[in-house]
Amino acid sequence: MKRIVNGAGALLAALTLSAAFCNTAAAQSFPIRPVRIVVPFTPGGANDVIARVVAQKLTEQLGQQVLVDNRGGAGGAIGAELVARSPADGYTLLLANPGPNAINPMLQPKTPYDPIKDFSMVTLMAVSPQVLVAHPSMPVRSARDLVALAKSKPGQINYGSSGTGAITHLSMEFFKAKTKTDMVHIPYKGANISLTELVGGQVSVMFAALGSIQSMLGSQRVRAIGIAARERSPLLPGVPAISESGITDFEVVNWFGIDAPANTPRPVVERLNQSINRVVQSADSRERFSTMGFIPRGTTPEEFEQHVKSEIVRWGSVIKSQNIKPE
């Protein structure tokens, strides 16, 4: 019996060493074929743009072509599930963002993947603060002004969003919960449509990605009255942080990261992490990101996982407290 136990222990140790050797060998040879970044949205949006910027530079870093594969639908769930069910080898990656990776699983009980258990986090690449914008006819110049106006006219101010459950929707619901105000949600099918309606005066206020409104601010078609960050953004220094209006702990960013399928070998994750972080922190990328309203990051896999977990908790709380239901 003792010999059997010792033999089993030796076999287990040999298998462990063999697995470790295979993982190391996989990382040293990775990649040996093209890598695919699945963007879970249609072409043309912020997620698609940042994926293509990173893919171009990452091709140089990895020595293999990095392709962008748009798989839109179901608020990002189709693309996210595709990656979650792909082989855990580092060749199929997900452009992660708040929708499919933090909001959908809290809003849609039947989301076909777990945002934590089904992925290996690689890195948080960039963030883009949400900006509170108003139609120029609105008599508001700050978040404090909007709160005062909304409290004097409960249920009479309309706000737009890019759809129920979108970050532009939940940002305003978060704002309403923090300020105890009542405004009416008008959802649209996409950020561009909702911004067009804001410019036309069909809605009065909304939250929007910094990059999507930069060109509008100079023409005064919309007025930026607050940025959802702890401090003013260097990309929009003239716009006060919402915290300056006395609304504490109000920080909302759209974020962009990279996930691999769960159980991707750690050496492969580390190779991807180091290569992508070099890309997003390079001078060229910083300059390109700035023109699009993105602030580069570059984190460890553990830091990114903690970020996603905190986002799940935050948006789950907003969805519950505001009684938000899927369409």
C-alpha positions as CSV (number, residue, x, y, z in Angstrom):
1,M,0.0,0.0,0.0
2,K,2.8,2.3,0.9
3,R,4.4,1.7,-2.5
4,I,1.1,2.5,-4.2
5,V,0.7,5.8,-2.3
6,N,4.3,6.8,-3.0
7,G,3.8,5.8,-6.7
8,A,0.7,7.9,-6.9
9,G,2.4,10.9,-5.3
10,A,5.3,10.6,-7.7
11,L,2.9,10.4,-10.7
12,L,1.0,13.5,-9.4
13,A,4.2,15.4,-9.0
14,A,5.3,14.4,-12.5
15,L,2.0,15.5,-14.0
16,T,2.3,18.8,-12.2
17,L,5.8,19.4,-13.5
18,S,4.7,18.3,-16.9
19,A,1.8,20.8,-16.9
20,A,4.0,23.6,-15.7
21,F,6.5,22.8,-18.4
22,C,3.8,22.8,-21.1
23,N,2.5,26.1,-19.8
24,T,6.0,27.7,-19.9
25,A,6.6,26.2,-23.4
26,A,3.2,27.5,-24.6
27,A,4.1,31.0,-23.4
28,Q,7.5,30.9,-25.0
29,S,6.1,29.9,-28.4
30,F,2.9,32.0,-28.1
31,P,1.7,33.2,-30.5
32,I,2.4,31.0,-33.5
33,R,-0.7,32.1,-35.5
34,P,-3.0,35.2,-35.7
35,V,-4.7,36.4,-32.6
36,R,-8.4,37.6,-32.7
37,I,-9.9,40.4,-30.6
38,V,-13.7,39.9,-30.6
39,V,-15.5,43.2,-30.3
40,P,-19.0,42.5,-29.0
41,F,-20.5,45.5,-30.9
42,T,-21.0,46.6,-34.5
43,P,-18.2,48.5,-36.3
44,G,-17.7,52.2,-35.8
45,G,-18.2,52.8,-32.1
46,A,-15.7,53.5,-29.3
47,N,-15.1,49.8,-28.6
48,D,-14.3,49.1,-32.3
49,V,-12.0,52.1,-32.6
50,I,-9.9,51.3,-29.6
51,A,-9.7,47.6,-30.6
52,R,-8.3,48.5,-34.0
53,V,-5.8,51.0,-32.6
54,V,-4.5,48.4,-30.1
55,A,-4.6,45.5,-32.7
56,Q,-2.4,47.4,-35.1
57,K,0.3,48.0,-32.5
58,L,-0.1,44.6,-30.9
59,T,0.7,43.0,-34.2
60,E,4.1,44.5,-34.0
61,Q,4.6,43.5,-30.4
62,L,3.6,39.8,-30.9
63,G,5.0,39.2,-34.3
64,Q,1.7,37.8,-35.5
65,Q,-1.3,39.5,-37.0
66,V,-4.0,40.7,-34.6
67,L,-7.4,40.7,-36.1
68,V,-10.6,42.5,-35.0
69,D,-13.8,40.5,-35.3
70,N,-17.1,42.4,-34.7
71,R,-19.8,40.2,-33.2
72,G,-22.5,42.6,-32.1
73,G,-25.9,41.7,-30.6
74,A,-27.7,41.3,-27.3
75,G,-25.9,44.2,-25.7
76,G,-22.6,42.5,-26.2
77,A,-23.6,39.1,-24.8
78,I,-23.2,37.3,-28.2
79,G,-19.5,38.3,-28.5
80,A,-18.8,37.7,-24.9
81,E,-20.3,34.2,-24.9
82,L,-18.3,33.4,-28.0
83,V,-15.0,34.2,-26.2
84,A,-16.1,32.5,-23.0
85,R,-16.7,29.2,-25.0
86,S,-13.5,29.5,-27.0
87,P,-10.4,27.4,-26.4
88,A,-8.3,28.8,-23.5
89,D,-5.2,29.3,-25.5
90,G,-4.9,33.1,-25.8
91,Y,-5.8,33.2,-29.5
92,T,-9.4,34.5,-29.0
93,L,-9.7,37.6,-26.8
94,L,-12.6,39.8,-25.8
95,L,-12.8,43.6,-25.9
96,A,-14.4,43.9,-22.5
97,N,-16.4,46.9,-21.3
98,P,-19.1,47.7,-18.7
99,G,-22.1,46.5,-20.8
100,P,-21.3,42.8,-21.3
101,N,-18.9,42.4,-18.4
102,A,-20.6,44.2,-15.6
103,I,-24.1,45.4,-16.4
104,N,-25.8,42.7,-18.5
105,P,-25.2,39.9,-16.0
106,M,-26.9,42.1,-13.3
107,L,-29.7,43.2,-15.6
108,Q,-30.3,40.0,-17.6
109,P,-30.8,36.9,-15.3
110,K,-30.2,34.5,-18.2
111,T,-26.9,36.0,-19.4
112,P,-25.2,32.9,-20.8
113,Y,-21.8,33.4,-19.1
114,D,-20.3,34.4,-15.8
115,P,-18.4,37.7,-16.1
116,I,-15.8,36.6,-13.6
117,K,-15.6,32.7,-13.7
118,D,-15.7,32.4,-17.4
119,F,-12.8,34.8,-18.2
120,S,-9.2,35.3,-17.5
121,M,-8.6,39.0,-17.0
122,V,-5.7,40.4,-19.0
123,T,-5.6,44.2,-18.5
124,L,-7.6,47.4,-18.3
125,M,-6.4,49.3,-21.3
126,A,-8.2,52.7,-21.1
127,V,-11.1,54.6,-19.5
128,S,-13.3,57.4,-20.8
129,P,-15.1,59.6,-18.2
130,Q,-18.8,60.1,-18.7
131,V,-19.8,63.8,-19.2
132,L,-23.0,65.3,-18.1
133,V,-24.3,67.4,-21.1
134,A,-27.3,69.7,-21.6
135,H,-29.1,71.4,-24.4
136,P,-28.0,75.0,-24.6
137,S,-31.5,76.2,-23.9
138,M,-31.4,74.6,-20.4
139,P,-30.7,77.2,-17.7
140,V,-28.0,75.1,-16.1
141,R,-24.2,75.5,-15.9
142,S,-23.3,72.8,-13.4
143,A,-24.5,69.6,-11.9
144,R,-25.7,71.6,-8.9
145,D,-27.9,73.8,-11.2
146,L,-29.4,70.6,-12.7
147,V,-30.2,69.2,-9.3
148,A,-31.9,72.4,-8.2
149,L,-33.9,72.6,-11.5
150,A,-34.9,68.9,-11.3
151,K,-36.1,69.3,-7.7
152,S,-38.2,72.3,-8.7
153,K,-39.7,70.4,-11.6
154,P,-40.0,66.7,-10.5
155,G,-40.8,64.4,-13.4
156,Q,-40.7,67.2,-16.0
157,I,-37.1,67.0,-17.3
158,N,-36.4,64.4,-19.9
159,Y,-33.0,62.7,-20.3
160,G,-31.7,60.6,-23.2
161,S,-29.6,57.5,-23.3
162,S,-28.3,55.0,-25.8
163,G,-30.7,52.3,-24.5
164,T,-32.1,50.7,-21.4
165,G,-29.2,49.3,-19.4
166,A,-26.5,51.2,-21.3
167,I,-23.9,53.0,-19.2
168,T,-25.5,56.3,-20.4
169,H,-28.8,55.2,-18.9
170,L,-27.3,53.8,-15.6
171,S,-25.1,56.9,-15.2
172,M,-28.2,59.1,-14.9
173,E,-30.0,56.7,-12.7
174,F,-27.0,56.7,-10.4
175,F,-27.1,60.5,-10.5
176,K,-30.8,60.5,-9.7
177,A,-30.2,58.1,-6.8
178,K,-27.4,60.2,-5.4
179,T,-29.3,63.5,-5.7
180,K,-32.8,62.2,-4.9
181,T,-34.2,63.8,-8.1
182,D,-36.8,62.6,-10.6
183,M,-36.2,62.8,-14.3
184,V,-37.8,60.9,-17.2
185,H,-35.8,58.4,-19.2
186,I,-36.1,58.5,-23.0
187,P,-34.1,55.5,-24.5
188,Y,-32.8,55.4,-28.0
189,K,-31.1,52.8,-30.1
190,G,-27.6,54.0,-30.0
191,A,-25.4,56.8,-28.7
192,N,-25.4,58.8,-32.0
193,I,-29.2,58.9,-32.1
194,S,-29.5,60.0,-28.5
195,L,-27.0,62.8,-29.1
196,T,-28.8,63.9,-32.2
197,E,-32.0,64.2,-30.2
198,L,-30.2,66.2,-27.5
199,V,-28.8,68.6,-30.1
200,G,-32.3,68.9,-31.5
201,G,-33.8,69.6,-28.1
202,Q,-36.0,66.5,-27.9
203,V,-34.3,65.7,-24.6
204,S,-32.8,68.1,-22.2
205,V,-29.8,66.3,-20.7
206,M,-27.8,63.1,-20.8
207,F,-24.6,61.5,-20.0
208,A,-22.3,60.9,-22.9
209,A,-18.8,59.5,-23.6
210,L,-16.2,62.3,-23.6
211,G,-14.9,61.3,-27.1
212,S,-18.4,61.4,-28.6
213,I,-19.0,65.1,-27.6
214,Q,-15.6,66.7,-28.0
215,S,-16.4,68.0,-31.5
216,M,-19.8,69.3,-30.4
217,L,-18.5,71.5,-27.6
218,G,-16.7,74.0,-29.7
219,S,-19.8,74.6,-31.9
220,Q,-21.9,75.1,-28.7
221,R,-24.5,72.5,-29.9
222,V,-24.4,71.0,-26.4
223,R,-23.1,72.3,-23.1
224,A,-20.9,70.2,-20.8
225,I,-21.9,70.9,-17.2
226,G,-20.0,68.2,-15.3
227,I,-17.6,65.3,-15.7
228,A,-18.1,62.1,-13.8
229,A,-14.7,61.8,-12.3
230,R,-13.0,62.6,-9.0
231,E,-11.2,65.5,-10.5
232,R,-11.2,67.5,-13.7
233,S,-10.0,65.7,-16.8
234,P,-6.9,67.0,-18.6
235,L,-8.9,66.2,-21.8
236,L,-11.6,68.7,-20.7
237,P,-10.1,71.0,-18.1
238,G,-12.7,73.7,-18.3
239,V,-15.5,71.3,-17.2
240,P,-15.9,70.9,-13.4
241,A,-16.0,67.5,-11.8
242,I,-19.4,66.6,-10.6
243,S,-17.9,66.3,-7.1
244,E,-17.4,70.1,-7.2
245,S,-21.1,70.4,-7.0
246,G,-21.2,68.6,-3.7
247,I,-22.2,65.2,-5.1
248,T,-19.6,62.9,-3.5
249,D,-18.2,59.6,-4.7
250,F,-19.7,60.1,-8.2
251,E,-17.2,58.6,-10.7
252,V,-18.4,56.9,-13.9
253,V,-16.1,55.9,-16.7
254,N,-16.6,53.8,-19.8
255,W,-13.8,51.3,-19.7
256,F,-12.0,49.1,-22.2
257,G,-10.1,45.9,-21.3
258,I,-9.0,42.6,-22.6
259,D,-10.3,39.2,-21.4
260,A,-9.3,35.7,-22.4
261,P,-11.3,32.6,-21.8
262,A,-11.1,31.1,-18.3
263,N,-8.1,28.9,-17.6
264,T,-5.9,30.4,-20.2
265,P,-2.3,29.5,-19.1
266,R,-0.9,32.1,-16.8
267,P,2.3,32.6,-18.9
268,V,0.2,33.4,-22.0
269,V,-1.9,35.9,-20.0
270,E,1.3,37.5,-18.7
271,R,2.7,37.7,-22.3
272,L,-0.5,39.4,-23.5
273,N,-0.6,41.7,-20.4
274,Q,2.9,42.9,-20.9
275,S,2.6,43.4,-24.7
276,I,-0.8,45.2,-24.5
277,N,0.4,47.4,-21.6
278,R,3.4,48.5,-23.7
279,V,1.0,49.3,-26.5
280,V,-1.4,51.4,-24.5
281,Q,1.4,53.2,-22.6
282,S,3.4,54.1,-25.7
283,A,3.6,57.8,-26.8
284,D,1.8,57.1,-30.1
285,S,-1.1,55.4,-28.4
286,R,-1.4,58.1,-25.7
287,E,-1.7,60.7,-28.4
288,R,-4.3,58.8,-30.4
289,F,-6.3,58.0,-27.3
290,S,-6.3,61.6,-26.3
291,T,-7.9,62.6,-29.6
292,M,-10.7,60.0,-28.9
293,G,-11.3,61.0,-25.3
294,F,-9.6,57.9,-23.8
295,I,-7.2,57.9,-20.9
296,P,-4.7,55.1,-21.1
297,R,-4.2,52.7,-18.2
298,G,-2.5,49.3,-18.3
299,T,-2.9,47.2,-15.2
300,T,-2.1,43.8,-13.8
301,P,-4.7,41.0,-14.4
302,E,-5.5,41.1,-10.6
303,E,-6.1,44.8,-10.7
304,F,-8.4,44.5,-13.7
305,E,-10.4,41.7,-12.0
306,Q,-10.9,43.8,-8.9
307,H,-12.1,46.7,-11.1
308,V,-14.6,44.4,-12.9
309,K,-15.9,43.1,-9.6
310,S,-16.4,46.6,-8.2
311,E,-18.3,47.6,-11.3
312,I,-20.6,44.6,-11.0
313,V,-21.3,45.6,-7.4
314,R,-21.9,49.2,-8.3
315,W,-24.2,48.6,-11.3
316,G,-26.0,45.8,-9.6
317,S,-26.9,48.2,-6.8
318,V,-28.1,50.9,-9.1
319,I,-30.2,48.4,-11.1
320,K,-31.8,47.1,-7.9
321,S,-32.3,50.4,-6.2
322,Q,-33.8,52.1,-9.3
323,N,-35.9,49.0,-10.2
324,I,-34.5,48.9,-13.7
325,K,-35.9,46.1,-15.9
326,P,-34.6,44.9,-19.2
327,E,-36.5,45.8,-22.3
